[in-house]
């Protein structure tokens, strides 16, 4: 199981084997982490995503799943795109959020990544309450068997960093 580390910073500059992208199901870029990764990684990431849509994922990437592409101009070798669920009060989608992290680790194992940088999936525009998103992320990554040695949560704001620090502390 991976060692969990926390870092306040910009995931696009993380020096790791793989960066996890909080993507939308269309895989063709967007806002937040997704847009930042596509901008920083350059056109190779978008080209790889377009090829996935043309071939194996014509309907897009389902929520809770993950897929790897080149990382283009990023320091990482791969981008692992995962789709987190949109938060709604009328339905418990926490299993889908946990699946996004588990699937990202599975894909990391497939490509041989030993260090992986994660964002706070679903905790931005998808509206997941921060403390709950952090708890699900930390406990899922901590409890998922993987060959990944380090799972680094790279968190963009102090507020998000502190929520993940609380989750890491309370989950042991």
C-alpha positions as CSV (number, residue, x, y, z in Angstrom):
1,X,0.0,0.0,0.0
2,X,1.3,3.4,-0.9
3,X,2.8,5.9,1.6
4,X,0.6,8.9,1.6
5,X,2.1,12.4,1.5
6,X,0.5,15.8,1.3
7,X,1.8,18.8,-0.5
8,X,0.4,22.3,-1.0
9,X,1.1,23.2,-4.6
10,X,0.5,22.9,-8.3
11,X,-0.1,19.3,-9.5
12,X,1.2,20.3,-13.0
13,X,4.7,20.7,-11.7
14,X,4.8,17.5,-9.6
15,X,7.9,15.4,-10.2
16,X,6.2,11.9,-10.1
17,X,5.8,9.0,-12.5
18,X,2.1,9.8,-13.0
19,X,-0.3,12.7,-12.4
20,X,-4.0,12.0,-11.8
21,X,-6.3,14.3,-13.7
22,X,-9.7,15.1,-12.3
23,X,-11.2,14.8,-15.8
24,X,-14.7,15.1,-17.2
25,X,-16.1,12.1,-19.0
26,X,-15.5,13.7,-22.4
27,X,-11.7,13.7,-21.8
28,X,-11.2,16.7,-24.0
29,X,-10.1,19.2,-21.4
30,X,-12.1,21.5,-19.1
31,X,-11.7,23.8,-16.1
32,X,-9.9,23.4,-12.8
33,X,-7.3,20.7,-12.6
34,X,-8.3,19.2,-16.0
35,X,-7.7,22.5,-17.8
36,X,-4.5,23.2,-16.0
37,X,-3.1,19.7,-16.8
38,X,-4.1,20.0,-20.5
39,X,-2.5,23.6,-20.7
40,X,0.7,22.6,-19.0
41,X,1.1,19.2,-20.7
42,X,0.5,20.7,-24.2
43,X,-1.2,19.2,-27.2
44,X,0.0,15.6,-26.8
45,X,-2.4,15.0,-24.0
46,X,-5.4,16.2,-26.0
47,X,-4.3,14.2,-29.0
48,X,-4.1,11.1,-26.9
49,X,-7.5,11.7,-25.4
50,X,-9.0,12.3,-28.8
51,X,-7.5,8.9,-29.9
52,X,-9.1,7.2,-26.9
53,X,-12.5,8.8,-27.8
54,X,-12.0,7.7,-31.4
55,X,-11.2,4.1,-30.5
56,X,-11.8,2.5,-27.1
57,X,-13.9,5.2,-25.4
58,X,-16.3,6.6,-28.0
59,X,-18.9,7.5,-25.3
60,X,-16.3,8.9,-23.0
61,X,-14.8,7.7,-19.7
62,X,-17.5,6.5,-17.2
63,X,-17.6,8.0,-13.7
64,X,-15.4,6.1,-11.3
65,X,-13.1,4.8,-14.0
66,X,-9.5,5.7,-15.1
67,X,-7.3,5.6,-18.1
68,X,-3.7,6.6,-18.8
69,X,-2.2,8.8,-21.6
70,X,1.1,10.4,-22.2
71,X,1.9,13.4,-19.9
72,X,3.2,15.5,-22.8
73,X,5.3,18.4,-21.5
74,X,4.7,17.6,-17.8
75,X,7.5,16.3,-15.6
76,X,5.5,13.1,-15.2
77,X,5.5,10.3,-17.7
78,X,1.8,9.6,-17.6
79,X,-1.5,11.4,-16.9
80,X,-4.1,9.1,-15.4
81,X,-7.5,10.6,-16.2
82,X,-10.3,9.7,-13.8
83,X,-13.9,10.9,-13.6
84,X,-15.2,11.7,-10.1
85,X,-18.9,12.0,-9.4
86,X,-20.8,15.2,-9.1
87,X,-22.0,15.6,-5.5
88,X,-25.8,15.5,-5.0
89,X,-27.7,15.2,-1.7
90,X,-30.3,12.9,-3.2
91,X,-28.0,10.0,-3.9
92,X,-24.9,8.5,-2.1
93,X,-22.2,8.5,-4.8
94,X,-19.3,8.0,-2.4
95,X,-18.6,4.5,-3.9
96,X,-18.0,6.2,-7.3
97,X,-15.6,8.6,-5.7
98,X,-13.7,5.8,-4.0
99,X,-13.7,3.9,-7.3
100,X,-12.0,6.9,-9.0
101,X,-9.1,6.6,-6.6
102,X,-8.9,2.8,-6.7
103,X,-9.1,2.7,-10.5
104,X,-6.3,5.4,-10.7
105,X,-4.1,3.1,-8.6
106,X,-5.0,0.1,-10.8
107,X,-4.0,2.1,-13.9
108,X,-0.8,3.3,-12.2
109,X,0.1,-0.3,-11.5
110,X,-0.6,-1.2,-15.2
111,X,1.8,1.4,-16.5
112,X,4.4,0.8,-13.8
113,X,4.1,4.1,-12.0
114,X,5.6,4.1,-8.5
115,X,4.9,7.7,-7.5
116,X,1.6,9.2,-8.2
117,X,0.2,12.8,-7.6
118,X,-3.5,13.1,-6.9
119,X,-5.7,16.1,-6.8
120,X,-8.8,16.4,-4.6
121,X,-11.1,14.6,-7.1
122,X,-14.7,16.0,-7.1
123,X,-13.9,18.6,-4.4
124,X,-13.9,21.5,-6.8
125,X,-16.7,22.4,-9.3
126,X,-18.2,18.9,-8.7
127,X,-19.2,20.2,-5.3
128,X,-18.2,17.3,-3.0
129,X,-18.0,18.6,0.6
130,X,-14.3,19.0,1.3
131,X,-13.9,17.0,4.5
132,X,-15.8,14.1,3.2
133,X,-13.9,14.2,-0.1
134,X,-10.6,14.2,1.8
135,X,-11.7,11.3,4.0
136,X,-12.8,9.1,1.1
137,X,-9.6,9.9,-0.8
138,X,-7.2,9.2,2.0
139,X,-8.9,6.1,3.3
140,X,-9.4,4.6,-0.2
141,X,-5.8,5.2,-1.2
142,X,-4.5,4.0,2.1
143,X,-6.6,0.8,1.9
144,X,-6.0,-0.1,-1.8
145,X,-3.3,-2.7,-2.4
146,X,-1.0,-1.3,-5.1
147,X,2.7,-1.3,-6.2
148,X,2.6,2.5,-6.0
149,X,5.2,3.5,-3.3
150,X,4.1,7.1,-2.8
151,X,0.6,8.6,-3.3
152,X,1.1,12.3,-3.1
153,X,-1.9,14.5,-2.7
154,X,-1.0,17.8,-4.3
155,X,-3.5,20.3,-3.1
156,X,-4.0,23.8,-4.5
157,X,-5.2,25.8,-1.5
158,X,-4.6,25.9,2.2
159,X,-8.2,25.0,2.9
160,X,-8.0,21.8,0.8
161,X,-4.5,20.9,2.2
162,X,-5.8,21.3,5.8
163,X,-8.9,19.1,5.1
164,X,-6.6,16.4,3.7
165,X,-4.2,16.8,6.7
166,X,-7.2,16.2,9.1
167,X,-8.3,13.2,7.1
168,X,-4.8,11.7,7.1
169,X,-4.4,12.3,10.8
170,X,-7.8,10.8,11.8
171,X,-7.5,7.7,9.5
172,X,-4.2,6.6,11.1
